[in-house]
Amino acid sequence: MPEPAFTYVDLFAGIGGFHAMLDHAGGHCKFVSEIDPEARQVYLKNWVEHLPEDLRPQINQDITTVTPTDAEVQVPKHDVLAAGFPCQPFSKSGMQRGMEEARGTLFWNIARILEDRTPSVVLLENVRNLTGPRHRHEWNVIIKTLRQLGYRVSDVPSVFSPHFLPPSLGGTPQVRERVFILGTYVGPERAKRETDVPPTIVRGPVDGWNVHDWDVEWVLDEDASIPDLHRYQLTTDEERWIEVWDDLVQRIWADTGTRLPGFPLWADEWRPERSLMPLELEALPKWKSDFLVKNARFYDDHRVVIESWRKANPDFRSFPASRRKLEWQAQDSASLWDTVMHFRPSGIRAKAPTYLPALVAITQTSVIGARKRRITPHEAARLQGFSRNFSFAGQRLSASYKQVGNGVAVGAAWHVFRTHVEQNAADLPQQLVQAVRAVRSAPTGDALSSAAVDLERSVNRMGRVPLAG
């Protein structure tokens, strides 16, 4: 067995998003840490069990058990440390003392490993909110700590989403903006001196890709191939909610030649604008008073159509309160059945069937109107960039959706990592650099259907001018 091009550890590993893209680059996993037993089992099933015993990584269930304060960490040497870490608040009483202030958080456990093992590259992923004003202190502590440990790192966040990438580079039709923190080990002196570092990537489309060219159908399976299809199909009540709202869509179109407006429609608040009391509006938060005024004006503009629609659908008033609200973000889609929908606590949201919002919990799993069903865990995994042979090993649906929703988008992580290696090639082991440069761009060849690649090729032949990014 030849020596791997580089080695890596996978912390807070989930179901293996980092593993998928680092293996793609020729890396060999030495250590895995994941506390959730179900996610760990899925990881083992897909990435470990097929390996010979001598090539299997060390499996850890709790990172705190291998990162003691006063002894060497129990993690093997490695070249790349990857972690999609949880970020607890840091204590502001620590006077921003970097690593010392991080003590008691899970980031501190990452820092302990970096301190003892000094891998060449650190790759961290977190929710975009980490870079927001409410978490500015945490962000500063992370950057300060990494520099104290010898990592050259930008203090400007690298925010990226897989829908910015074309299919050939590993993109998928999902808006999932995450912050990536990448550092190269250059020693504390250089790291503290070389602080004027640009972000690894700039948020925006890559190589001229038009994000509106995405088609959600590219990640879907044929219905006939889905075991237990009924588990994902809409209930009778759900179908009725959509049918009634779609009736209004069609009536408004027939009367005015326009689709519904983009602000949230609250059917319970449809009344003449003149009936709104100014003093009551002033007592409300501005966002709510604005919605009430907009809904009243919508009612005034379409009163005859709305009253006819209400009369034709008397059961609408018995719908759950959250299903008497609709947010149309589907542009020129002709029908709700042509959109992608989400049954949210705030109402039904309809979007054009191009790219999907970030995967979250099962209660908001995307509904494909044309299929009259939700996406399956298998399809959700492909939205994250996993291959078609990825398996959840028959576990319960809620666990699978949760794991995908908490996971790393493989293509986005690969693009950011590859870009960082190229930018820092002079300070990285050449074997690592050569391995990353040698592989094809997309980490997973079959996450999308062939139609995605065909469309990208046809667009490229037309000579699209690349966009900035």
Buried (B, 14 or more C-beta within 10 A) or exposed (E): EEEBBBBBBBBBBBBBBBBBBBBBBBBBBBBBBBBBEBBBBBBBBBBBEEEEEEEBBBBBEEBEEBBEEEEEBBBEEBBBBBBBBEBEEBBEEBEEBBBBBBBEBBBBBBBBBBBBBBBBBBBBBBBBEBBEEEBEBBBBBBBBBBBBBBBBBBBEBBBBBBBBBBBBBBBBBBBBBBBBBBBBBBBEEBBBEBEEBEBBBBBBBBBBBEBEBBBBBBBBBEEEEBEEBEEBBBEEEBEBBBEBBBBBBEBBBEEEEEBBBEEBBBBEBBBEBEEBEEEEBEEEEEEEBEBBBBBBBBBBBBEEBBEBBBEEBEEBEEBEEEBBBBBBBBEEBEBBBBBBBBBBEEBBBBBBBBBBBBBBEBEBBBBBBBBBBBBBBBBBBBBBBBBBEBEBEEBEBEBBBBBBBBBBBBBBBBBBBBBBBEBBBEBBBEBBBBBBEEBEBBBBEEBBBEEBBEBBEEBEEEEBEEBEB
